[in-house]
């Protein structure tokens, strides 16, 4: 299996995990569990979700490469679609003016329509994949990276400062 295939599989699994944690978090809100339990479980799910998002971020270069490759493939298929449509239109004109007999027109037409159907199916699949990868990329970029170690929260210095006596006037 190629590296990009493994990365794609890994991305798919991470997206499934992300979806599962989001569903659990949504269901948790409607739970009748005590608030302390809900808070603890929510923190666990959110931590797991953050971990998954971090792992997704590590695949960003793979996603960018896949998007670039798909965009290139889209351009190729769109050119192929235009060529097929032009060939079909030309054959139709040649049939209309009498150059092509019905049998020849039928052969050309059915072959071109079959090719057109295949190209359009490929375009639909690629556009869907580009949309999905673009959404994953948006998700990765929209969610700020969390620090690996928690940053300690410092107490307000004023809370521990001794009272200051007023200055004489």
Buried (B, 14 or more C-beta within 10 A) or exposed (E): EEEEEEBBEBBEEBBEBBEBBEEBBEEBEEEEEEEEEBEEBBEEBEEBBBBBBBBBBEBEEBBEEBBEEBEEBBEEBEEBBEBBEEBBEEBBEBBEEEEBEEEEBEEBBEBBEEBBEEBEEBBEEBEEBBEBBEEBBEBBEEBEEEEEEEEEEEEEEEEEEEEEEEEEE
